[in-house]
Amino acid sequence: MKKHERAVKFLNFIKNQYKSGNVLVVTHSVVIKCLFSIFKNTTIENLWDPPYIHDTSLTSVELNENEYKILLEGDLSYRETNKVNVQN
């Protein structure tokens, strides 16, 4: 529960500190899942429900007033587009 409470405090800090513009957040999957529970208004008991959040995945969320809109969730497509072909 403490990580969820910390996620709520963090979101409140972001909303108060940055009234407009973009904010980049880099964190671990458990914190991302806590943030998702806030964005989706779900309970902490459902924290580990799908989708699985892979390391280095990308998520984009838009905040208008107190409403969250998930634009991109756990995206990994950039991994495929940035692969380097190595030939022997």
PyMOL Python script that loads the backbone (N, CA, C, O; Angstrom):
from pymol import cmd

cmd.read_pdbstr("""\
ATOM      1  N   MET A   1       0.824  -1.204   0.000  1.00  0.00           N
ATOM      2  CA  MET A   1       0.000   0.000   0.000  1.00  0.00           C
ATOM      3  C   MET A   1       0.863   1.260   0.000  1.00  0.00           C
ATOM      4  O   MET A   1       0.451   2.289  -0.535  1.00  0.00           O
ATOM      5  N   LYS A   2       2.041   1.190   0.588  1.00  0.00           N
ATOM      6  CA  LYS A   2       2.881   2.389   0.673  1.00  0.00           C
ATOM      7  C   LYS A   2       3.289   2.911  -0.700  1.00  0.00           C
ATOM      8  O   LYS A   2       3.333   4.122  -0.915  1.00  0.00           O
ATOM      9  N   LYS A   3       3.592   1.994  -1.642  1.00  0.00           N
ATOM     10  CA  LYS A   3       3.969   2.443  -2.981  1.00  0.00           C
ATOM     11  C   LYS A   3       2.796   3.162  -3.646  1.00  0.00           C
ATOM     12  O   LYS A   3       2.995   4.144  -4.361  1.00  0.00           O
ATOM     13  N   HIS A   4       1.586   2.682  -3.416  1.00  0.00           N
ATOM     14  CA  HIS A   4       0.408   3.339  -3.989  1.00  0.00           C
ATOM     15  C   HIS A   4       0.242   4.738  -3.399  1.00  0.00           C
ATOM     16  O   HIS A   4      -0.037   5.691  -4.125  1.00  0.00           O
ATOM     17  N   GLU A   5       0.410   4.856  -2.107  1.00  0.00           N
ATOM     18  CA  GLU A   5       0.307   6.168  -1.457  1.00  0.00           C
ATOM     19  C   GLU A   5       1.383   7.116  -1.986  1.00  0.00           C
ATOM     20  O   GLU A   5       1.122   8.300  -2.199  1.00  0.00           O
ATOM     21  N   ARG A   6       2.590   6.594  -2.197  1.00  0.00           N
ATOM     22  CA  ARG A   6       3.680   7.404  -2.751  1.00  0.00           C
ATOM     23  C   ARG A   6       3.357   7.833  -4.180  1.00  0.00           C
ATOM     24  O   ARG A   6       3.681   8.950  -4.581  1.00  0.00           O
ATOM     25  N   ALA A   7       2.721   6.952  -4.946  1.00  0.00           N
ATOM     26  CA  ALA A   7       2.333   7.291  -6.318  1.00  0.00           C
ATOM     27  C   ALA A   7       1.299   8.419  -6.317  1.00  0.00           C
ATOM     28  O   ALA A   7       1.367   9.319  -7.153  1.00  0.00           O
ATOM     29  N   VAL A   8       0.351   8.377  -5.391  1.00  0.00           N
ATOM     30  CA  VAL A   8      -0.653   9.440  -5.274  1.00  0.00           C
ATOM     31  C   VAL A   8       0.029  10.760  -4.930  1.00  0.00           C
ATOM     32  O   VAL A   8      -0.270  11.787  -5.540  1.00  0.00           O
ATOM     33  N   LYS A   9       0.933  10.744  -3.972  1.00  0.00           N
ATOM     34  CA  LYS A   9       1.667  11.962  -3.598  1.00  0.00           C
ATOM     35  C   LYS A   9       2.472  12.498  -4.772  1.00  0.00           C
ATOM     36  O   LYS A   9       2.511  13.705  -5.010  1.00  0.00           O
ATOM     37  N   PHE A  10       3.121  11.582  -5.511  1.00  0.00           N
ATOM     38  CA  PHE A  10       3.914  11.984  -6.666  1.00  0.00           C
ATOM     39  C   PHE A  10       3.036  12.651  -7.725  1.00  0.00           C
ATOM     40  O   PHE A  10       3.403  13.699  -8.256  1.00  0.00           O
ATOM     41  N   LEU A  11       1.887  12.060  -8.035  1.00  0.00           N
ATOM     42  CA  LEU A  11       0.981  12.660  -9.022  1.00  0.00           C
ATOM     43  C   LEU A  11       0.504  14.037  -8.573  1.00  0.00           C
ATOM     44  O   LEU A  11       0.426  14.962  -9.382  1.00  0.00           O
ATOM     45  N   ASN A  12       0.191  14.174  -7.305  1.00  0.00           N
ATOM     46  CA  ASN A  12      -0.227  15.477  -6.789  1.00  0.00           C
ATOM     47  C   ASN A  12       0.896  16.497  -6.917  1.00  0.00           C
ATOM     48  O   ASN A  12       0.652  17.656  -7.253  1.00  0.00           O
ATOM     49  N   PHE A  13       2.117  16.071  -6.653  1.00  0.00           N
ATOM     50  CA  PHE A  13       3.273  16.959  -6.812  1.00  0.00           C
ATOM     51  C   PHE A  13       3.398  17.412  -8.270  1.00  0.00           C
ATOM     52  O   PHE A  13       3.570  18.599  -8.547  1.00  0.00           O
ATOM     53  N   ILE A  14       3.310  16.457  -9.193  1.00  0.00           N
ATOM     54  CA  ILE A  14       3.425  16.778 -10.621  1.00  0.00           C
ATOM     55  C   ILE A  14       2.326  17.769 -11.031  1.00  0.00           C
ATOM     56  O   ILE A  14       2.600  18.754 -11.718  1.00  0.00           O
ATOM     57  N   LYS A  15       1.087  17.504 -10.609  1.00  0.00           N
ATOM     58  CA  LYS A  15      -0.028  18.385 -10.978  1.00  0.00           C
ATOM     59  C   LYS A  15       0.155  19.786 -10.416  1.00  0.00           C
ATOM     60  O   LYS A  15      -0.196  20.766 -11.073  1.00  0.00           O
ATOM     61  N   ASN A  16       0.701  19.895  -9.209  1.00  0.00           N
ATOM     62  CA  ASN A  16       0.888  21.207  -8.593  1.00  0.00           C
ATOM     63  C   ASN A  16       2.118  21.934  -9.124  1.00  0.00           C
ATOM     64  O   ASN A  16       2.104  23.158  -9.261  1.00  0.00           O
ATOM     65  N   GLN A  17       3.162  21.204  -9.419  1.00  0.00           N
ATOM     66  CA  GLN A  17       4.430  21.801  -9.835  1.00  0.00           C
ATOM     67  C   GLN A  17       4.426  22.192 -11.318  1.00  0.00           C
ATOM     68  O   GLN A  17       4.998  23.216 -11.691  1.00  0.00           O
ATOM     69  N   TYR A  18       3.786  21.382 -12.156  1.00  0.00           N
ATOM     70  CA  TYR A  18       3.808  21.589 -13.601  1.00  0.00           C
ATOM     71  C   TYR A  18       2.369  21.768 -14.105  1.00  0.00           C
ATOM     72  O   TYR A  18       1.661  20.792 -14.354  1.00  0.00           O
ATOM     73  N   LYS A  19       1.963  22.999 -14.245  1.00  0.00           N
ATOM     74  CA  LYS A  19       0.580  23.303 -14.636  1.00  0.00           C
ATOM     75  C   LYS A  19       0.331  23.031 -16.122  1.00  0.00           C
ATOM     76  O   LYS A  19      -0.814  22.837 -16.529  1.00  0.00           O
ATOM     77  N   SER A  20       1.382  23.015 -16.925  1.00  0.00           N
ATOM     78  CA  SER A  20       1.233  22.723 -18.351  1.00  0.00           C
ATOM     79  C   SER A  20       2.549  22.153 -18.874  1.00  0.00           C
ATOM     80  O   SER A  20       3.586  22.237 -18.215  1.00  0.00           O
ATOM     81  N   GLY A  21       2.486  21.582 -20.052  1.00  0.00           N
ATOM     82  CA  GLY A  21       3.690  21.041 -20.673  1.00  0.00           C
ATOM     83  C   GLY A  21       3.791  19.543 -20.484  1.00  0.00           C
ATOM     84  O   GLY A  21       2.865  18.898 -19.993  1.00  0.00           O
ATOM     85  N   ASN A  22       4.928  19.002 -20.881  1.00  0.00           N
ATOM     86  CA  ASN A  22       5.176  17.575 -20.805  1.00  0.00           C
ATOM     87  C   ASN A  22       6.104  17.251 -19.642  1.00  0.00           C
ATOM     88  O   ASN A  22       7.006  18.023 -19.318  1.00  0.00           O
ATOM     89  N   VAL A  23       5.872  16.112 -19.025  1.00  0.00           N
ATOM     90  CA  VAL A  23       6.700  15.641 -17.920  1.00  0.00           C
ATOM     91  C   VAL A  23       7.086  14.197 -18.234  1.00  0.00           C
ATOM     92  O   VAL A  23       6.224  13.369 -18.527  1.00  0.00           O
ATOM     93  N   LEU A  24       8.372  13.903 -18.171  1.00  0.00           N
ATOM     94  CA  LEU A  24       8.854  12.541 -18.381  1.00  0.00           C
ATOM     95  C   LEU A  24       9.078  11.887 -17.030  1.00  0.00           C
ATOM     96  O   LEU A  24       9.766  12.438 -16.170  1.00  0.00           O
ATOM     97  N   VAL A  25       8.493  10.705 -16.844  1.00  0.00           N
ATOM     98  CA  VAL A  25       8.659   9.947 -15.606  1.00  0.00           C
ATOM     99  C   VAL A  25       9.278   8.608 -15.980  1.00  0.00           C
ATOM    100  O   VAL A  25       8.757   7.895 -16.838  1.00  0.00           O
ATOM    101  N   VAL A  26      10.382   8.272 -15.342  1.00  0.00           N
ATOM    102  CA  VAL A  26      11.043   6.990 -15.550  1.00  0.00           C
ATOM    103  C   VAL A  26      11.011   6.259 -14.222  1.00  0.00           C
ATOM    104  O   VAL A  26      11.523   6.759 -13.220  1.00  0.00           O
ATOM    105  N   THR A  27      10.405   5.063 -14.210  1.00  0.00           N
ATOM    106  CA  THR A  27      10.255   4.341 -12.949  1.00  0.00           C
ATOM    107  C   THR A  27      10.085   2.851 -13.200  1.00  0.00           C
ATOM    108  O   THR A  27      10.101   2.393 -14.343  1.00  0.00           O
ATOM    109  N   HIS A  28       9.923   2.113 -12.132  1.00  0.00           N
ATOM    110  CA  HIS A  28       9.772   0.659 -12.185  1.00  0.00           C
ATOM    111  C   HIS A  28       8.321   0.267 -12.422  1.00  0.00           C
ATOM    112  O   HIS A  28       7.403   1.063 -12.225  1.00  0.00           O
ATOM    113  N   SER A  29       8.136  -0.983 -12.850  1.00  0.00           N
ATOM    114  CA  SER A  29       6.792  -1.439 -13.214  1.00  0.00           C
ATOM    115  C   SER A  29       5.796  -1.377 -12.059  1.00  0.00           C
ATOM    116  O   SER A  29       4.621  -1.093 -12.289  1.00  0.00           O
ATOM    117  N   VAL A  30       6.228  -1.632 -10.827  1.00  0.00           N
ATOM    118  CA  VAL A  30       5.276  -1.590  -9.708  1.00  0.00           C
ATOM    119  C   VAL A  30       4.719  -0.177  -9.523  1.00  0.00           C
ATOM    120  O   VAL A  30       3.542  -0.007  -9.206  1.00  0.00           O
ATOM    121  N   VAL A  31       5.557   0.822  -9.719  1.00  0.00           N
ATOM    122  CA  VAL A  31       5.085   2.204  -9.600  1.00  0.00           C
ATOM    123  C   VAL A  31       4.165   2.534 -10.773  1.00  0.00           C
ATOM    124  O   VAL A  31       3.151   3.212 -10.600  1.00  0.00           O
ATOM    125  N   ILE A  32       4.518   2.056 -11.963  1.00  0.00           N
ATOM    126  CA  ILE A  32       3.665   2.268 -13.129  1.00  0.00           C
ATOM    127  C   ILE A  32       2.296   1.637 -12.896  1.00  0.00           C
ATOM    128  O   ILE A  32       1.271   2.248 -13.200  1.00  0.00           O
ATOM    129  N   LYS A  33       2.273   0.427 -12.364  1.00  0.00           N
ATOM    130  CA  LYS A  33       0.993  -0.237 -12.078  1.00  0.00           C
ATOM    131  C   LYS A  33       0.190   0.560 -11.039  1.00  0.00           C
ATOM    132  O   LYS A  33      -1.033   0.653 -11.142  1.00  0.00           O
ATOM    133  N   CYS A  34       0.865   1.126 -10.053  1.00  0.00           N
ATOM    134  CA  CYS A  34       0.175   1.976  -9.071  1.00  0.00           C
ATOM    135  C   CYS A  34      -0.409   3.208  -9.755  1.00  0.00           C
ATOM    136  O   CYS A  34      -1.541   3.601  -9.475  1.00  0.00           O
ATOM    137  N   LEU A  35       0.363   3.812 -10.651  1.00  0.00           N
ATOM    138  CA  LEU A  35      -0.144   4.972 -11.380  1.00  0.00           C
ATOM    139  C   LEU A  35      -1.336   4.578 -12.252  1.00  0.00           C
ATOM    140  O   LEU A  35      -2.316   5.318 -12.331  1.00  0.00           O
ATOM    141  N   PHE A  36      -1.257   3.416 -12.907  1.00  0.00           N
ATOM    142  CA  PHE A  36      -2.387   2.941 -13.705  1.00  0.00           C
ATOM    143  C   PHE A  36      -3.635   2.778 -12.855  1.00  0.00           C
ATOM    144  O   PHE A  36      -4.735   3.095 -13.306  1.00  0.00           O
ATOM    145  N   SER A  37      -3.479   2.289 -11.635  1.00  0.00           N
ATOM    146  CA  SER A  37      -4.657   2.108 -10.776  1.00  0.00           C
ATOM    147  C   SER A  37      -5.322   3.457 -10.488  1.00  0.00           C
ATOM    148  O   SER A  37      -6.539   3.536 -10.323  1.00  0.00           O
ATOM    149  N   ILE A  38      -4.517   4.503 -10.431  1.00  0.00           N
ATOM    150  CA  ILE A  38      -5.065   5.842 -10.235  1.00  0.00           C
ATOM    151  C   ILE A  38      -5.720   6.323 -11.532  1.00  0.00           C
ATOM    152  O   ILE A  38      -6.848   6.815 -11.515  1.00  0.00           O
ATOM    153  N   PHE A  39      -5.010   6.179 -12.656  1.00  0.00           N
ATOM    154  CA  PHE A  39      -5.538   6.633 -13.947  1.00  0.00           C
ATOM    155  C   PHE A  39      -6.849   5.939 -14.292  1.00  0.00           C
ATOM    156  O   PHE A  39      -7.772   6.566 -14.813  1.00  0.00           O
ATOM    157  N   LYS A  40      -6.930   4.640 -13.998  1.00  0.00           N
ATOM    158  CA  LYS A  40      -8.098   3.839 -14.372  1.00  0.00           C
ATOM    159  C   LYS A  40      -9.140   3.746 -13.263  1.00  0.00           C
ATOM    160  O   LYS A  40     -10.200   3.148 -13.442  1.00  0.00           O
ATOM    161  N   ASN A  41      -8.823   4.353 -12.103  1.00  0.00           N
ATOM    162  CA  ASN A  41      -9.722   4.333 -10.949  1.00  0.00           C
ATOM    163  C   ASN A  41     -10.093   2.900 -10.545  1.00  0.00           C
ATOM    164  O   ASN A  41     -11.265   2.583 -10.341  1.00  0.00           O
ATOM    165  N   THR A  42      -9.075   2.048 -10.436  1.00  0.00           N
ATOM    166  CA  THR A  42      -9.274   0.667 -10.002  1.00  0.00           C
ATOM    167  C   THR A  42      -8.693   0.495  -8.602  1.00  0.00           C
ATOM    168  O   THR A  42      -7.960   1.356  -8.114  1.00  0.00           O
ATOM    169  N   THR A  43      -9.019  -0.605  -7.974  1.00  0.00           N
ATOM    170  CA  THR A  43      -8.550  -0.836  -6.612  1.00  0.00           C
ATOM    171  C   THR A  43      -7.149  -1.417  -6.606  1.00  0.00           C
ATOM    172  O   THR A  43      -6.689  -1.984  -7.596  1.00  0.00           O
ATOM    173  N   ILE A  44      -6.497  -1.269  -5.501  1.00  0.00           N
ATOM    174  CA  ILE A  44      -5.139  -1.785  -5.323  1.00  0.00           C
ATOM    175  C   ILE A  44      -5.126  -3.314  -5.383  1.00  0.00           C
ATOM    176  O   ILE A  44      -4.101  -3.907  -5.720  1.00  0.00           O
ATOM    177  N   GLU A  45      -6.230  -3.946  -5.067  1.00  0.00           N
ATOM    178  CA  GLU A  45      -6.314  -5.408  -5.121  1.00  0.00           C
ATOM    179  C   GLU A  45      -6.171  -5.922  -6.561  1.00  0.00           C
ATOM    180  O   GLU A  45      -5.795  -7.075  -6.773  1.00  0.00           O
ATOM    181  N   ASN A  46      -6.466  -5.085  -7.526  1.00  0.00           N
ATOM    182  CA  ASN A  46      -6.370  -5.465  -8.930  1.00  0.00           C
ATOM    183  C   ASN A  46      -5.070  -4.985  -9.574  1.00  0.00           C
ATOM    184  O   ASN A  46      -4.947  -4.952 -10.798  1.00  0.00           O
ATOM    185  N   LEU A  47      -4.117  -4.618  -8.746  1.00  0.00           N
ATOM    186  CA  LEU A  47      -2.877  -4.014  -9.237  1.00  0.00           C
ATOM    187  C   LEU A  47      -2.180  -4.862 -10.291  1.00  0.00           C
ATOM    188  O   LEU A  47      -1.684  -4.321 -11.279  1.00  0.00           O
ATOM    189  N   TRP A  48      -2.129  -6.172 -10.108  1.00  0.00           N
ATOM    190  CA  TRP A  48      -1.365  -7.025 -11.022  1.00  0.00           C
ATOM    191  C   TRP A  48      -2.209  -7.649 -12.130  1.00  0.00           C
ATOM    192  O   TRP A  48      -1.760  -8.571 -12.812  1.00  0.00           O
ATOM    193  N   ASP A  49      -3.417  -7.153 -12.305  1.00  0.00           N
ATOM    194  CA  ASP A  49      -4.213  -7.589 -13.453  1.00  0.00           C
ATOM    195  C   ASP A  49      -3.510  -7.128 -14.737  1.00  0.00           C
ATOM    196  O   ASP A  49      -2.751  -6.159 -14.723  1.00  0.00           O
ATOM    197  N   PRO A  50      -3.774  -7.838 -15.854  1.00  0.00           N
ATOM    198  CA  PRO A  50      -3.165  -7.417 -17.122  1.00  0.00           C
ATOM    199  C   PRO A  50      -3.554  -5.986 -17.465  1.00  0.00           C
ATOM    200  O   PRO A  50      -4.599  -5.506 -17.025  1.00  0.00           O
ATOM    201  N   PRO A  51      -2.739  -5.312 -18.234  1.00  0.00           N
ATOM    202  CA  PRO A  51      -1.615  -5.816 -18.993  1.00  0.00           C
ATOM    203  C   PRO A  51      -0.337  -5.867 -18.155  1.00  0.00           C
ATOM    204  O   PRO A  51      -0.174  -5.117 -17.193  1.00  0.00           O
ATOM    205  N   TYR A  52       0.555  -6.763 -18.542  1.00  0.00           N
ATOM    206  CA  TYR A  52       1.881  -6.837 -17.939  1.00  0.00           C
ATOM    207  C   TYR A  52       2.693  -5.659 -18.474  1.00  0.00           C
ATOM    208  O   TYR A  52       2.652  -5.362 -19.668  1.00  0.00           O
ATOM    209  N   ILE A  53       3.418  -5.001 -17.600  1.00  0.00           N
ATOM    210  CA  ILE A  53       4.242  -3.865 -18.004  1.00  0.00           C
ATOM    211  C   ILE A  53       5.689  -4.334 -18.109  1.00  0.00           C
ATOM    212  O   ILE A  53       6.332  -4.624 -17.100  1.00  0.00           O
ATOM    213  N   HIS A  54       6.190  -4.405 -19.324  1.00  0.00           N
ATOM    214  CA  HIS A  54       7.561  -4.841 -19.577  1.00  0.00           C
ATOM    215  C   HIS A  54       8.543  -3.714 -19.269  1.00  0.00           C
ATOM    216  O   HIS A  54       8.204  -2.532 -19.329  1.00  0.00           O
ATOM    217  N   ASP A  55       9.766  -4.115 -18.939  1.00  0.00           N
ATOM    218  CA  ASP A  55      10.794  -3.101 -18.717  1.00  0.00           C
ATOM    219  C   ASP A  55      11.025  -2.337 -20.017  1.00  0.00           C
ATOM    220  O   ASP A  55      10.939  -2.910 -21.103  1.00  0.00           O
ATOM    221  N   THR A  56      11.307  -1.101 -19.910  1.00  0.00           N
ATOM    222  CA  THR A  56      11.543  -0.137 -20.998  1.00  0.00           C
ATOM    223  C   THR A  56      10.328   0.106 -21.888  1.00  0.00           C
ATOM    224  O   THR A  56      10.471   0.660 -22.978  1.00  0.00           O
ATOM    225  N   SER A  57       9.144  -0.295 -21.452  1.00  0.00           N
ATOM    226  CA  SER A  57       7.947   0.010 -22.248  1.00  0.00           C
ATOM    227  C   SER A  57       7.603   1.492 -22.095  1.00  0.00           C
ATOM    228  O   SER A  57       8.031   2.149 -21.146  1.00  0.00           O
ATOM    229  N   LEU A  58       6.835   1.993 -23.033  1.00  0.00           N
ATOM    230  CA  LEU A  58       6.457   3.406 -23.042  1.00  0.00           C
ATOM    231  C   LEU A  58       4.965   3.562 -22.812  1.00  0.00           C
ATOM    232  O   LEU A  58       4.150   2.824 -23.366  1.00  0.00           O
ATOM    233  N   THR A  59       4.630   4.528 -21.990  1.00  0.00           N
ATOM    234  CA  THR A  59       3.233   4.858 -21.720  1.00  0.00           C
ATOM    235  C   THR A  59       3.104   6.369 -21.797  1.00  0.00           C
ATOM    236  O   THR A  59       3.983   7.100 -21.339  1.00  0.00           O
ATOM    237  N   SER A  60       2.016   6.827 -22.371  1.00  0.00           N
ATOM    238  CA  SER A  60       1.754   8.254 -22.458  1.00  0.00           C
ATOM    239  C   SER A  60       0.369   8.523 -21.879  1.00  0.00           C
ATOM    240  O   SER A  60      -0.608   7.865 -22.237  1.00  0.00           O
ATOM    241  N   VAL A  61       0.305   9.500 -20.981  1.00  0.00           N
ATOM    242  CA  VAL A  61      -0.950   9.836 -20.308  1.00  0.00           C
ATOM    243  C   VAL A  61      -1.158  11.343 -20.399  1.00  0.00           C
ATOM    244  O   VAL A  61      -0.235  12.131 -20.192  1.00  0.00           O
ATOM    245  N   GLU A  62      -2.375  11.716 -20.708  1.00  0.00           N
ATOM    246  CA  GLU A  62      -2.745  13.124 -20.790  1.00  0.00           C
ATOM    247  C   GLU A  62      -3.617  13.460 -19.584  1.00  0.00           C
ATOM    248  O   GLU A  62      -4.513  12.697 -19.224  1.00  0.00           O
ATOM    249  N   LEU A  63      -3.352  14.592 -18.972  1.00  0.00           N
ATOM    250  CA  LEU A  63      -4.135  15.045 -17.825  1.00  0.00           C
ATOM    251  C   LEU A  63      -4.843  16.344 -18.192  1.00  0.00           C
ATOM    252  O   LEU A  63      -4.206  17.331 -18.562  1.00  0.00           O
ATOM    253  N   ASN A  64      -6.162  16.328 -18.084  1.00  0.00           N
ATOM    254  CA  ASN A  64      -6.981  17.522 -18.265  1.00  0.00           C
ATOM    255  C   ASN A  64      -7.814  17.693 -17.011  1.00  0.00           C
ATOM    256  O   ASN A  64      -8.649  16.853 -16.677  1.00  0.00           O
ATOM    257  N   GLU A  65      -7.564  18.821 -16.311  1.00  0.00           N
ATOM    258  CA  GLU A  65      -8.201  19.029 -15.011  1.00  0.00           C
ATOM    259  C   GLU A  65      -7.829  17.851 -14.108  1.00  0.00           C
ATOM    260  O   GLU A  65      -6.655  17.685 -13.780  1.00  0.00           O
ATOM    261  N   ASN A  66      -8.787  17.040 -13.705  1.00  0.00           N
ATOM    262  CA  ASN A  66      -8.494  15.858 -12.882  1.00  0.00           C
ATOM    263  C   ASN A  66      -8.841  14.574 -13.607  1.00  0.00           C
ATOM    264  O   ASN A  66      -9.094  13.549 -12.974  1.00  0.00           O
ATOM    265  N   GLU A  67      -8.856  14.622 -14.932  1.00  0.00           N
ATOM    266  CA  GLU A  67      -9.191  13.454 -15.736  1.00  0.00           C
ATOM    267  C   GLU A  67      -7.948  12.964 -16.473  1.00  0.00           C
ATOM    268  O   GLU A  67      -7.250  13.735 -17.132  1.00  0.00           O
ATOM    269  N   TYR A  68      -7.688  11.659 -16.346  1.00  0.00           N
ATOM    270  CA  TYR A  68      -6.540  11.051 -17.004  1.00  0.00           C
ATOM    271  C   TYR A  68      -6.990  10.312 -18.255  1.00  0.00           C
ATOM    272  O   TYR A  68      -8.006   9.617 -18.240  1.00  0.00           O
ATOM    273  N   LYS A  69      -6.239  10.461 -19.331  1.00  0.00           N
ATOM    274  CA  LYS A  69      -6.522   9.744 -20.574  1.00  0.00           C
ATOM    275  C   LYS A  69      -5.240   9.030 -20.991  1.00  0.00           C
ATOM    276  O   LYS A  69      -4.234   9.672 -21.294  1.00  0.00           O
ATOM    277  N   ILE A  70      -5.280   7.701 -21.006  1.00  0.00           N
ATOM    278  CA  ILE A  70      -4.113   6.923 -21.399  1.00  0.00           C
ATOM    279  C   ILE A  70      -4.064   6.894 -22.921  1.00  0.00           C
ATOM    280  O   ILE A  70      -4.961   6.361 -23.573  1.00  0.00           O
ATOM    281  N   LEU A  71      -3.009   7.471 -23.475  1.00  0.00           N
ATOM    282  CA  LEU A  71      -2.851   7.547 -24.921  1.00  0.00           C
ATOM    283  C   LEU A  71      -2.071   6.357 -25.473  1.00  0.00           C
ATOM    284  O   LEU A  71      -2.318   5.904 -26.591  1.00  0.00           O
ATOM    285  N   LEU A  72      -1.132   5.860 -24.680  1.00  0.00           N
ATOM    286  CA  LEU A  72      -0.277   4.749 -25.066  1.00  0.00           C
ATOM    287  C   LEU A  72       0.031   3.964 -23.801  1.00  0.00           C
ATOM    288  O   LEU A  72       0.408   4.549 -22.785  1.00  0.00           O
ATOM    289  N   GLU A  73      -0.126   2.646 -23.851  1.00  0.00           N
ATOM    290  CA  GLU A  73       0.039   1.843 -22.630  1.00  0.00           C
ATOM    291  C   GLU A  73       0.984   0.668 -22.852  1.00  0.00           C
ATOM    292  O   GLU A  73       0.686  -0.245 -23.621  1.00  0.00           O
ATOM    293  N   GLY A  74       2.127   0.702 -22.170  1.00  0.00           N
ATOM    294  CA  GLY A  74       3.065  -0.414 -22.212  1.00  0.00           C
ATOM    295  C   GLY A  74       3.583  -0.741 -23.599  1.00  0.00           C
ATOM    296  O   GLY A  74       3.793  -1.912 -23.916  1.00  0.00           O
ATOM    297  N   ASP A  75       3.793   0.261 -24.426  1.00  0.00           N
ATOM    298  CA  ASP A  75       4.190   0.051 -25.819  1.00  0.00           C
ATOM    299  C   ASP A  75       5.649  -0.388 -25.941  1.00  0.00           C
ATOM    300  O   ASP A  75       6.531   0.156 -25.277  1.00  0.00           O
ATOM    301  N   LEU A  76       5.886  -1.368 -26.790  1.00  0.00           N
ATOM    302  CA  LEU A  76       7.238  -1.871 -27.056  1.00  0.00           C
ATOM    303  C   LEU A  76       7.604  -1.771 -28.532  1.00  0.00           C
ATOM    304  O   LEU A  76       8.651  -2.278 -28.936  1.00  0.00           O
ATOM    305  N   SER A  77       6.784  -1.142 -29.331  1.00  0.00           N
ATOM    306  CA  SER A  77       7.004  -1.121 -30.781  1.00  0.00           C
ATOM    307  C   SER A  77       8.331  -0.475 -31.163  1.00  0.00           C
ATOM    308  O   SER A  77       8.912  -0.837 -32.186  1.00  0.00           O
ATOM    309  N   TYR A  78       8.819   0.465 -30.375  1.00  0.00           N
ATOM    310  CA  TYR A  78      10.083   1.120 -30.694  1.00  0.00           C
ATOM    311  C   TYR A  78      11.241   0.120 -30.710  1.00  0.00           C
ATOM    312  O   TYR A  78      12.233   0.347 -31.403  1.00  0.00           O
ATOM    313  N   ARG A  79      11.135  -0.976 -29.964  1.00  0.00           N
ATOM    314  CA  ARG A  79      12.202  -1.981 -29.943  1.00  0.00           C
ATOM    315  C   ARG A  79      12.404  -2.579 -31.332  1.00  0.00           C
ATOM    316  O   ARG A  79      13.536  -2.829 -31.746  1.00  0.00           O
ATOM    317  N   GLU A  80      11.319  -2.805 -32.041  1.00  0.00           N
ATOM    318  CA  GLU A  80      11.397  -3.407 -33.372  1.00  0.00           C
ATOM    319  C   GLU A  80      11.947  -2.416 -34.392  1.00  0.00           C
ATOM    320  O   GLU A  80      12.709  -2.806 -35.277  1.00  0.00           O
ATOM    321  N   THR A  81      11.583  -1.165 -34.287  1.00  0.00           N
ATOM    322  CA  THR A  81      11.998  -0.176 -35.288  1.00  0.00           C
ATOM    323  C   THR A  81      13.437   0.276 -35.102  1.00  0.00           C
ATOM    324  O   THR A  81      14.015   0.855 -36.023  1.00  0.00           O
ATOM    325  N   ASN A  82      14.033   0.033 -33.945  1.00  0.00           N
ATOM    326  CA  ASN A  82      15.390   0.500 -33.679  1.00  0.00           C
ATOM    327  C   ASN A  82      16.419  -0.612 -33.619  1.00  0.00           C
ATOM    328  O   ASN A  82      17.543  -0.379 -33.173  1.00  0.00           O
ATOM    329  N   LYS A  83      16.070  -1.808 -34.055  1.00  0.00           N
ATOM    330  CA  LYS A  83      17.029  -2.908 -34.045  1.00  0.00           C
ATOM    331  C   LYS A  83      18.098  -2.668 -35.098  1.00  0.00           C
ATOM    332  O   LYS A  83      17.816  -2.223 -36.210  1.00  0.00           O
ATOM    333  N   VAL A  84      19.309  -2.968 -34.725  1.00  0.00           N
ATOM    334  CA  VAL A  84      20.439  -2.821 -35.641  1.00  0.00           C
ATOM    335  C   VAL A  84      20.746  -4.191 -36.228  1.00  0.00           C
ATOM    336  O   VAL A  84      20.872  -5.173 -35.495  1.00  0.00           O
ATOM    337  N   ASN A  85      20.863  -4.255 -37.528  1.00  0.00           N
ATOM    338  CA  ASN A  85      21.232  -5.502 -38.192  1.00  0.00           C
ATOM    339  C   ASN A  85      22.744  -5.670 -38.140  1.00  0.00           C
ATOM    340  O   ASN A  85      23.488  -4.838 -38.659  1.00  0.00           O
ATOM    341  N   VAL A  86      23.183  -6.726 -37.525  1.00  0.00           N
ATOM    342  CA  VAL A  86      24.612  -7.007 -37.422  1.00  0.00           C
ATOM    343  C   VAL A  86      24.914  -8.191 -38.324  1.00  0.00           C
ATOM    344  O   VAL A  86      24.323  -9.261 -38.182  1.00  0.00           O
ATOM    345  N   GLN A  87      25.840  -7.989 -39.253  1.00  0.00           N
ATOM    346  CA  GLN A  87      26.227  -9.054 -40.165  1.00  0.00           C
ATOM    347  C   GLN A  87      27.658  -9.457 -39.890  1.00  0.00           C
ATOM    348  O   GLN A  87      28.499  -8.620 -39.563  1.00  0.00           O
ATOM    349  N   ASN A  88      27.933 -10.756 -40.024  1.00  0.00           N
ATOM    350  CA  ASN A  88      29.299 -11.267 -39.812  1.00  0.00           C
ATOM    351  C   ASN A  88      30.122 -11.082 -41.072  1.00  0.00           C
ATOM    352  O   ASN A  88      31.297 -11.447 -41.100  1.00  0.00           O
TER     353      ASN A  88
END
""", "prot")
cmd.dss("prot")
cmd.show_as("cartoon", "prot")
cmd.util.cbc("prot")
cmd.orient("prot")
